[in-house]
Structure formats: C-alpha cells, structure tokens
Amino acid sequence: MFGLGAPELILILVITLVIFGPSKLPEIGKSVGSGIKEFKKATEDVTSEVKELEKD
C-alpha cells in the first residue's frame, strides 16, 4: 500500500491522534472514507467510458 509498512502507518496514526485529538478521529475517518468512495466511483466511471469508446 503505497510502500508504507505497519510502523509507518502506526506513526501516522499517532501523529494524527496528537494533532486532532480522539474526539475528531471518527469525523476524519468518515471524511476520508467518503473521499475514497467518491474517488473509486469516479475512476470506475472513467474506466467504463474508456472501454465504451474502445468498442466503437
């Protein structure tokens, strides 16, 4: 996953916890999840359009 191992991910989580505090983490996680979902949807739409154009 982007060349990040477990120690790096733990460090990022700890830094995020220190900066934003535990009360903001669920809100941040929800926002990140929504962003990832929208990104996946957009890439699927583009991929389907490209495949459709290749058929023509």
mmJSON file of the N, C-alpha and C atoms, coordinates in Angstrom:
{"data_MODEL":{"atom_site":{
"group_PDB":["ATOM","ATOM","ATOM","ATOM","ATOM","ATOM","ATOM","ATOM","ATOM","ATOM","ATOM","ATOM","ATOM","ATOM","ATOM","ATOM","ATOM","ATOM","ATOM","ATOM","ATOM","ATOM","ATOM","ATOM","ATOM","ATOM","ATOM","ATOM","ATOM","ATOM","ATOM","ATOM","ATOM","ATOM","ATOM","ATOM","ATOM","ATOM","ATOM","ATOM","ATOM","ATOM","ATOM","ATOM","ATOM","ATOM","ATOM","ATOM","ATOM","ATOM","ATOM","ATOM","ATOM","ATOM","ATOM","ATOM","ATOM","ATOM","ATOM","ATOM","ATOM","ATOM","ATOM","ATOM","ATOM","ATOM","ATOM","ATOM","ATOM","ATOM","ATOM","ATOM","ATOM","ATOM","ATOM","ATOM","ATOM","ATOM","ATOM","ATOM","ATOM","ATOM","ATOM","ATOM","ATOM","ATOM","ATOM","ATOM","ATOM","ATOM","ATOM","ATOM","ATOM","ATOM","ATOM","ATOM","ATOM","ATOM","ATOM","ATOM","ATOM","ATOM","ATOM","ATOM","ATOM","ATOM","ATOM","ATOM","ATOM","ATOM","ATOM","ATOM","ATOM","ATOM","ATOM","ATOM","ATOM","ATOM","ATOM","ATOM","ATOM","ATOM","ATOM","ATOM","ATOM","ATOM","ATOM","ATOM","ATOM","ATOM","ATOM","ATOM","ATOM","ATOM","ATOM","ATOM","ATOM","ATOM","ATOM","ATOM","ATOM","ATOM","ATOM","ATOM","ATOM","ATOM","ATOM","ATOM","ATOM","ATOM","ATOM","ATOM","ATOM","ATOM","ATOM","ATOM","ATOM","ATOM","ATOM","ATOM","ATOM","ATOM","ATOM","ATOM","ATOM","ATOM","ATOM","ATOM"],
"id":[1,2,3,4,5,6,7,8,9,10,11,12,13,14,15,16,17,18,19,20,21,22,23,24,25,26,27,28,29,30,31,32,33,34,35,36,37,38,39,40,41,42,43,44,45,46,47,48,49,50,51,52,53,54,55,56,57,58,59,60,61,62,63,64,65,66,67,68,69,70,71,72,73,74,75,76,77,78,79,80,81,82,83,84,85,86,87,88,89,90,91,92,93,94,95,96,97,98,99,100,101,102,103,104,105,106,107,108,109,110,111,112,113,114,115,116,117,118,119,120,121,122,123,124,125,126,127,128,129,130,131,132,133,134,135,136,137,138,139,140,141,142,143,144,145,146,147,148,149,150,151,152,153,154,155,156,157,158,159,160,161,162,163,164,165,166,167,168],
"type_symbol":["N","C","C","N","C","C","N","C","C","N","C","C","N","C","C","N","C","C","N","C","C","N","C","C","N","C","C","N","C","C","N","C","C","N","C","C","N","C","C","N","C","C","N","C","C","N","C","C","N","C","C","N","C","C","N","C","C","N","C","C","N","C","C","N","C","C","N","C","C","N","C","C","N","C","C","N","C","C","N","C","C","N","C","C","N","C","C","N","C","C","N","C","C","N","C","C","N","C","C","N","C","C","N","C","C","N","C","C","N","C","C","N","C","C","N","C","C","N","C","C","N","C","C","N","C","C","N","C","C","N","C","C","N","C","C","N","C","C","N","C","C","N","C","C","N","C","C","N","C","C","N","C","C","N","C","C","N","C","C","N","C","C","N","C","C","N","C","C"],
"label_atom_id":["N","CA","C","N","CA","C","N","CA","C","N","CA","C","N","CA","C","N","CA","C","N","CA","C","N","CA","C","N","CA","C","N","CA","C","N","CA","C","N","CA","C","N","CA","C","N","CA","C","N","CA","C","N","CA","C","N","CA","C","N","CA","C","N","CA","C","N","CA","C","N","CA","C","N","CA","C","N","CA","C","N","CA","C","N","CA","C","N","CA","C","N","CA","C","N","CA","C","N","CA","C","N","CA","C","N","CA","C","N","CA","C","N","CA","C","N","CA","C","N","CA","C","N","CA","C","N","CA","C","N","CA","C","N","CA","C","N","CA","C","N","CA","C","N","CA","C","N","CA","C","N","CA","C","N","CA","C","N","CA","C","N","CA","C","N","CA","C","N","CA","C","N","CA","C","N","CA","C","N","CA","C","N","CA","C","N","CA","C","N","CA","C","N","CA","C"],
"label_alt_id":[null,null,null,null,null,null,null,null,null,null,null,null,null,null,null,null,null,null,null,null,null,null,null,null,null,null,null,null,null,null,null,null,null,null,null,null,null,null,null,null,null,null,null,null,null,null,null,null,null,null,null,null,null,null,null,null,null,null,null,null,null,null,null,null,null,null,null,null,null,null,null,null,null,null,null,null,null,null,null,null,null,null,null,null,null,null,null,null,null,null,null,null,null,null,null,null,null,null,null,null,null,null,null,null,null,null,null,null,null,null,null,null,null,null,null,null,null,null,null,null,null,null,null,null,null,null,null,null,null,null,null,null,null,null,null,null,null,null,null,null,null,null,null,null,null,null,null,null,null,null,null,null,null,null,null,null,null,null,null,null,null,null,null,null,null,null,null,null],
"label_comp_id":["MET","MET","MET","PHE","PHE","PHE","GLY","GLY","GLY","LEU","LEU","LEU","GLY","GLY","GLY","ALA","ALA","ALA","PRO","PRO","PRO","GLU","GLU","GLU","LEU","LEU","LEU","ILE","ILE","ILE","LEU","LEU","LEU","ILE","ILE","ILE","LEU","LEU","LEU","VAL","VAL","VAL","ILE","ILE","ILE","THR","THR","THR","LEU","LEU","LEU","VAL","VAL","VAL","ILE","ILE","ILE","PHE","PHE","PHE","GLY","GLY","GLY","PRO","PRO","PRO","SER","SER","SER","LYS","LYS","LYS","LEU","LEU","LEU","PRO","PRO","PRO","GLU","GLU","GLU","ILE","ILE","ILE","GLY","GLY","GLY","LYS","LYS","LYS","SER","SER","SER","VAL","VAL","VAL","GLY","GLY","GLY","SER","SER","SER","GLY","GLY","GLY","ILE","ILE","ILE","LYS","LYS","LYS","GLU","GLU","GLU","PHE","PHE","PHE","LYS","LYS","LYS","LYS","LYS","LYS","ALA","ALA","ALA","THR","THR","THR","GLU","GLU","GLU","ASP","ASP","ASP","VAL","VAL","VAL","THR","THR","THR","SER","SER","SER","GLU","GLU","GLU","VAL","VAL","VAL","LYS","LYS","LYS","GLU","GLU","GLU","LEU","LEU","LEU","GLU","GLU","GLU","LYS","LYS","LYS","ASP","ASP","ASP"],
"label_asym_id":["A","A","A","A","A","A","A","A","A","A","A","A","A","A","A","A","A","A","A","A","A","A","A","A","A","A","A","A","A","A","A","A","A","A","A","A","A","A","A","A","A","A","A","A","A","A","A","A","A","A","A","A","A","A","A","A","A","A","A","A","A","A","A","A","A","A","A","A","A","A","A","A","A","A","A","A","A","A","A","A","A","A","A","A","A","A","A","A","A","A","A","A","A","A","A","A","A","A","A","A","A","A","A","A","A","A","A","A","A","A","A","A","A","A","A","A","A","A","A","A","A","A","A","A","A","A","A","A","A","A","A","A","A","A","A","A","A","A","A","A","A","A","A","A","A","A","A","A","A","A","A","A","A","A","A","A","A","A","A","A","A","A","A","A","A","A","A","A"],
"label_entity_id":["1","1","1","1","1","1","1","1","1","1","1","1","1","1","1","1","1","1","1","1","1","1","1","1","1","1","1","1","1","1","1","1","1","1","1","1","1","1","1","1","1","1","1","1","1","1","1","1","1","1","1","1","1","1","1","1","1","1","1","1","1","1","1","1","1","1","1","1","1","1","1","1","1","1","1","1","1","1","1","1","1","1","1","1","1","1","1","1","1","1","1","1","1","1","1","1","1","1","1","1","1","1","1","1","1","1","1","1","1","1","1","1","1","1","1","1","1","1","1","1","1","1","1","1","1","1","1","1","1","1","1","1","1","1","1","1","1","1","1","1","1","1","1","1","1","1","1","1","1","1","1","1","1","1","1","1","1","1","1","1","1","1","1","1","1","1","1","1"],
"label_seq_id":[1,1,1,2,2,2,3,3,3,4,4,4,5,5,5,6,6,6,7,7,7,8,8,8,9,9,9,10,10,10,11,11,11,12,12,12,13,13,13,14,14,14,15,15,15,16,16,16,17,17,17,18,18,18,19,19,19,20,20,20,21,21,21,22,22,22,23,23,23,24,24,24,25,25,25,26,26,26,27,27,27,28,28,28,29,29,29,30,30,30,31,31,31,32,32,32,33,33,33,34,34,34,35,35,35,36,36,36,37,37,37,38,38,38,39,39,39,40,40,40,41,41,41,42,42,42,43,43,43,44,44,44,45,45,45,46,46,46,47,47,47,48,48,48,49,49,49,50,50,50,51,51,51,52,52,52,53,53,53,54,54,54,55,55,55,56,56,56],
"pdbx_PDB_ins_code":[null,null,null,null,null,null,null,null,null,null,null,null,null,null,null,null,null,null,null,null,null,null,null,null,null,null,null,null,null,null,null,null,null,null,null,null,null,null,null,null,null,null,null,null,null,null,null,null,null,null,null,null,null,null,null,null,null,null,null,null,null,null,null,null,null,null,null,null,null,null,null,null,null,null,null,null,null,null,null,null,null,null,null,null,null,null,null,null,null,null,null,null,null,null,null,null,null,null,null,null,null,null,null,null,null,null,null,null,null,null,null,null,null,null,null,null,null,null,null,null,null,null,null,null,null,null,null,null,null,null,null,null,null,null,null,null,null,null,null,null,null,null,null,null,null,null,null,null,null,null,null,null,null,null,null,null,null,null,null,null,null,null,null,null,null,null,null,null],
"Cartn_x":[0.838,0.0,0.885,1.167,1.958,3.34,3.835,5.158,5.228,4.097,4.08,3.9,4.739,4.622,3.84,3.734,2.993,3.584,4.915,5.454,5.118,5.164,4.852,3.384,2.502,1.072,0.751,1.417,1.214,1.702,2.839,3.368,2.412,1.868,0.905,-0.336,-0.818,-1.99,-1.713,-0.546,-0.195,-0.09,0.541,0.665,-0.716,-1.58,-2.945,-3.695,-3.523,-4.178,-3.704,-2.41,-1.861,-2.363,-2.406,-2.804,-4.293,-5.137,-6.58,-7.298,-6.71,-7.356,-8.328,-8.652,-9.5,-10.939,-11.424,-12.817,-13.029,-11.995,-12.118,-11.834,-11.22,-10.831,-12.0,-13.145,-14.252,-14.731,-14.769,-15.189,-14.189,-12.915,-11.874,-11.931,-12.108,-12.211,-13.389,-14.512,-15.703,-15.443,-14.792,-14.491,-13.533,-12.517,-11.557,-12.247,-13.098,-13.836,-14.737,-15.424,-16.283,-15.461,-14.316,-13.447,-12.942,-12.564,-12.089,-13.213,-14.418,-15.573,-15.851,-15.826,-16.056,-14.948,-13.714,-12.598,-12.751,-13.119,-13.322,-14.452,-15.536,-16.667,-16.246,-15.491,-15.04,-14.115,-13.209,-12.307,-13.063,-14.083,-14.901,-15.668,-16.185,-16.899,-15.979,-14.789,-13.832,-13.43,-13.185,-12.8,-13.899,-15.148,-16.249,-16.406,-16.191,-16.27,-15.162,-13.966,-12.847,-13.118,-13.616,-13.931,-15.023,-16.004,-17.087,-16.55,-15.632,-15.044,-14.165,-13.507,-12.663,-13.496,-14.729,-15.604,-16.022,-16.182,-16.634,-15.554],
"Cartn_y":[-1.174,0.0,1.239,1.779,2.992,2.887,1.687,1.494,1.784,1.814,2.066,0.756,0.552,-0.644,-0.342,-1.33,-1.179,-0.081,-0.011,1.049,2.462,2.653,3.972,4.326,3.345,3.596,3.897,3.199,3.46,4.858,5.252,6.588,7.661,7.466,8.421,8.503,7.36,7.34,8.081,7.866,8.542,10.048,10.469,11.905,12.523,11.826,12.312,12.422,11.441,11.459,12.643,12.926,14.042,15.373,15.506,16.778,17.053,16.076,16.312,15.879,15.004,14.518,13.39,12.619,11.438,11.767,12.946,13.277,13.546,13.968,14.29,13.102,12.043,10.917,10.263,10.008,9.404,10.287,11.586,12.525,12.524,12.516,12.49,11.181,10.075,8.771,8.705,9.263,9.285,10.116,11.25,12.102,11.418,10.769,10.057,8.909,8.177,7.078,7.555,8.663,9.226,9.666,10.257,10.682,9.513,8.441,7.247,6.637,6.615,6.069,6.877,8.196,9.049,8.873,8.735,8.539,7.235,6.162,4.866,4.944,5.629,5.769,6.535,7.598,8.392,7.584,6.806,6.006,4.907,4.331,3.322,3.939,5.156,5.839,6.116,6.6,6.889,5.604,4.55,3.268,2.735,2.834,2.336,3.174,4.48,5.334,5.001,4.756,4.413,3.084,2.107,0.812,0.956,1.808,2.036,2.683,3.626,4.28,3.323,2.398,1.423,0.469,0.186,-0.708,-0.078,1.246,1.939,2.091],
"Cartn_z":[0.0,0.0,0.0,-1.163,-1.32,-0.681,-0.495,0.078,1.573,2.245,3.683,4.427,5.417,6.242,7.509,8.363,9.617,10.514,10.675,11.55,11.055,9.747,9.198,9.415,9.204,9.401,10.859,11.772,13.202,13.553,13.009,13.267,12.748,11.561,11.001,11.887,12.363,13.243,14.547,15.135,16.395,16.181,15.097,14.809,14.607,13.879,13.663,14.98,15.844,17.151,17.984,17.947,18.723,18.169,16.847,16.235,16.427,16.133,16.122,17.391,18.162,19.377,19.08,20.105,19.896,19.501,19.847,19.531,18.043,17.344,15.919,15.005,15.521,14.662,13.93,14.563,13.807,12.651,12.892,11.844,10.685,11.014,9.986,9.213,9.923,9.264,8.314,8.735,7.879,6.624,6.78,5.636,4.667,5.208,4.358,3.632,4.335,3.717,2.592,2.813,1.767,0.564,0.826,-0.27,-1.091,-0.421,-1.124,-1.948,-1.392,-2.112,-3.379,-3.278,-4.443,-5.483,-5.019,-5.941,-6.705,-6.01,-6.665,-7.684,-7.32,-8.239,-9.49,-9.305,-10.448,-11.351,-10.771,-11.598,-12.331,-11.698,-12.376,-13.54,-13.353,-14.43,-15.613,-15.323,-16.394,-17.103,-16.343,-16.933,-17.842,-17.405,-18.235,-19.497,-19.404,-20.59,-21.579,-21.08,-21.96,-22.655,-21.92,-22.522,-23.572,-23.304,-24.257,-25.53,-25.376,-26.547,-27.343,-26.658,-27.349,-28.19,-27.757,-28.513,-29.839,-29.843,-31.056,-32.043],
"occupancy":[1.0,1.0,1.0,1.0,1.0,1.0,1.0,1.0,1.0,1.0,1.0,1.0,1.0,1.0,1.0,1.0,1.0,1.0,1.0,1.0,1.0,1.0,1.0,1.0,1.0,1.0,1.0,1.0,1.0,1.0,1.0,1.0,1.0,1.0,1.0,1.0,1.0,1.0,1.0,1.0,1.0,1.0,1.0,1.0,1.0,1.0,1.0,1.0,1.0,1.0,1.0,1.0,1.0,1.0,1.0,1.0,1.0,1.0,1.0,1.0,1.0,1.0,1.0,1.0,1.0,1.0,1.0,1.0,1.0,1.0,1.0,1.0,1.0,1.0,1.0,1.0,1.0,1.0,1.0,1.0,1.0,1.0,1.0,1.0,1.0,1.0,1.0,1.0,1.0,1.0,1.0,1.0,1.0,1.0,1.0,1.0,1.0,1.0,1.0,1.0,1.0,1.0,1.0,1.0,1.0,1.0,1.0,1.0,1.0,1.0,1.0,1.0,1.0,1.0,1.0,1.0,1.0,1.0,1.0,1.0,1.0,1.0,1.0,1.0,1.0,1.0,1.0,1.0,1.0,1.0,1.0,1.0,1.0,1.0,1.0,1.0,1.0,1.0,1.0,1.0,1.0,1.0,1.0,1.0,1.0,1.0,1.0,1.0,1.0,1.0,1.0,1.0,1.0,1.0,1.0,1.0,1.0,1.0,1.0,1.0,1.0,1.0,1.0,1.0,1.0,1.0,1.0,1.0],
"B_iso_or_equiv":[0.0,0.0,0.0,0.0,0.0,0.0,0.0,0.0,0.0,0.0,0.0,0.0,0.0,0.0,0.0,0.0,0.0,0.0,0.0,0.0,0.0,0.0,0.0,0.0,0.0,0.0,0.0,0.0,0.0,0.0,0.0,0.0,0.0,0.0,0.0,0.0,0.0,0.0,0.0,0.0,0.0,0.0,0.0,0.0,0.0,0.0,0.0,0.0,0.0,0.0,0.0,0.0,0.0,0.0,0.0,0.0,0.0,0.0,0.0,0.0,0.0,0.0,0.0,0.0,0.0,0.0,0.0,0.0,0.0,0.0,0.0,0.0,0.0,0.0,0.0,0.0,0.0,0.0,0.0,0.0,0.0,0.0,0.0,0.0,0.0,0.0,0.0,0.0,0.0,0.0,0.0,0.0,0.0,0.0,0.0,0.0,0.0,0.0,0.0,0.0,0.0,0.0,0.0,0.0,0.0,0.0,0.0,0.0,0.0,0.0,0.0,0.0,0.0,0.0,0.0,0.0,0.0,0.0,0.0,0.0,0.0,0.0,0.0,0.0,0.0,0.0,0.0,0.0,0.0,0.0,0.0,0.0,0.0,0.0,0.0,0.0,0.0,0.0,0.0,0.0,0.0,0.0,0.0,0.0,0.0,0.0,0.0,0.0,0.0,0.0,0.0,0.0,0.0,0.0,0.0,0.0,0.0,0.0,0.0,0.0,0.0,0.0,0.0,0.0,0.0,0.0,0.0,0.0],
"pdbx_formal_charge":[null,null,null,null,null,null,null,null,null,null,null,null,null,null,null,null,null,null,null,null,null,null,null,null,null,null,null,null,null,null,null,null,null,null,null,null,null,null,null,null,null,null,null,null,null,null,null,null,null,null,null,null,null,null,null,null,null,null,null,null,null,null,null,null,null,null,null,null,null,null,null,null,null,null,null,null,null,null,null,null,null,null,null,null,null,null,null,null,null,null,null,null,null,null,null,null,null,null,null,null,null,null,null,null,null,null,null,null,null,null,null,null,null,null,null,null,null,null,null,null,null,null,null,null,null,null,null,null,null,null,null,null,null,null,null,null,null,null,null,null,null,null,null,null,null,null,null,null,null,null,null,null,null,null,null,null,null,null,null,null,null,null,null,null,null,null,null,null],
"auth_seq_id":[1,1,1,2,2,2,3,3,3,4,4,4,5,5,5,6,6,6,7,7,7,8,8,8,9,9,9,10,10,10,11,11,11,12,12,12,13,13,13,14,14,14,15,15,15,16,16,16,17,17,17,18,18,18,19,19,19,20,20,20,21,21,21,22,22,22,23,23,23,24,24,24,25,25,25,26,26,26,27,27,27,28,28,28,29,29,29,30,30,30,31,31,31,32,32,32,33,33,33,34,34,34,35,35,35,36,36,36,37,37,37,38,38,38,39,39,39,40,40,40,41,41,41,42,42,42,43,43,43,44,44,44,45,45,45,46,46,46,47,47,47,48,48,48,49,49,49,50,50,50,51,51,51,52,52,52,53,53,53,54,54,54,55,55,55,56,56,56],
"auth_comp_id":["MET","MET","MET","PHE","PHE","PHE","GLY","GLY","GLY","LEU","LEU","LEU","GLY","GLY","GLY","ALA","ALA","ALA","PRO","PRO","PRO","GLU","GLU","GLU","LEU","LEU","LEU","ILE","ILE","ILE","LEU","LEU","LEU","ILE","ILE","ILE","LEU","LEU","LEU","VAL","VAL","VAL","ILE","ILE","ILE","THR","THR","THR","LEU","LEU","LEU","VAL","VAL","VAL","ILE","ILE","ILE","PHE","PHE","PHE","GLY","GLY","GLY","PRO","PRO","PRO","SER","SER","SER","LYS","LYS","LYS","LEU","LEU","LEU","PRO","PRO","PRO","GLU","GLU","GLU","ILE","ILE","ILE","GLY","GLY","GLY","LYS","LYS","LYS","SER","SER","SER","VAL","VAL","VAL","GLY","GLY","GLY","SER","SER","SER","GLY","GLY","GLY","ILE","ILE","ILE","LYS","LYS","LYS","GLU","GLU","GLU","PHE","PHE","PHE","LYS","LYS","LYS","LYS","LYS","LYS","ALA","ALA","ALA","THR","THR","THR","GLU","GLU","GLU","ASP","ASP","ASP","VAL","VAL","VAL","THR","THR","THR","SER","SER","SER","GLU","GLU","GLU","VAL","VAL","VAL","LYS","LYS","LYS","GLU","GLU","GLU","LEU","LEU","LEU","GLU","GLU","GLU","LYS","LYS","LYS","ASP","ASP","ASP"],
"auth_asym_id":["A","A","A","A","A","A","A","A","A","A","A","A","A","A","A","A","A","A","A","A","A","A","A","A","A","A","A","A","A","A","A","A","A","A","A","A","A","A","A","A","A","A","A","A","A","A","A","A","A","A","A","A","A","A","A","A","A","A","A","A","A","A","A","A","A","A","A","A","A","A","A","A","A","A","A","A","A","A","A","A","A","A","A","A","A","A","A","A","A","A","A","A","A","A","A","A","A","A","A","A","A","A","A","A","A","A","A","A","A","A","A","A","A","A","A","A","A","A","A","A","A","A","A","A","A","A","A","A","A","A","A","A","A","A","A","A","A","A","A","A","A","A","A","A","A","A","A","A","A","A","A","A","A","A","A","A","A","A","A","A","A","A","A","A","A","A","A","A"],
"auth_atom_id":["N","CA","C","N","CA","C","N","CA","C","N","CA","C","N","CA","C","N","CA","C","N","CA","C","N","CA","C","N","CA","C","N","CA","C","N","CA","C","N","CA","C","N","CA","C","N","CA","C","N","CA","C","N","CA","C","N","CA","C","N","CA","C","N","CA","C","N","CA","C","N","CA","C","N","CA","C","N","CA","C","N","CA","C","N","CA","C","N","CA","C","N","CA","C","N","CA","C","N","CA","C","N","CA","C","N","CA","C","N","CA","C","N","CA","C","N","CA","C","N","CA","C","N","CA","C","N","CA","C","N","CA","C","N","CA","C","N","CA","C","N","CA","C","N","CA","C","N","CA","C","N","CA","C","N","CA","C","N","CA","C","N","CA","C","N","CA","C","N","CA","C","N","CA","C","N","CA","C","N","CA","C","N","CA","C","N","CA","C","N","CA","C","N","CA","C"],
"pdbx_PDB_model_num":[1,1,1,1,1,1,1,1,1,1,1,1,1,1,1,1,1,1,1,1,1,1,1,1,1,1,1,1,1,1,1,1,1,1,1,1,1,1,1,1,1,1,1,1,1,1,1,1,1,1,1,1,1,1,1,1,1,1,1,1,1,1,1,1,1,1,1,1,1,1,1,1,1,1,1,1,1,1,1,1,1,1,1,1,1,1,1,1,1,1,1,1,1,1,1,1,1,1,1,1,1,1,1,1,1,1,1,1,1,1,1,1,1,1,1,1,1,1,1,1,1,1,1,1,1,1,1,1,1,1,1,1,1,1,1,1,1,1,1,1,1,1,1,1,1,1,1,1,1,1,1,1,1,1,1,1,1,1,1,1,1,1,1,1,1,1,1,1]
}}}
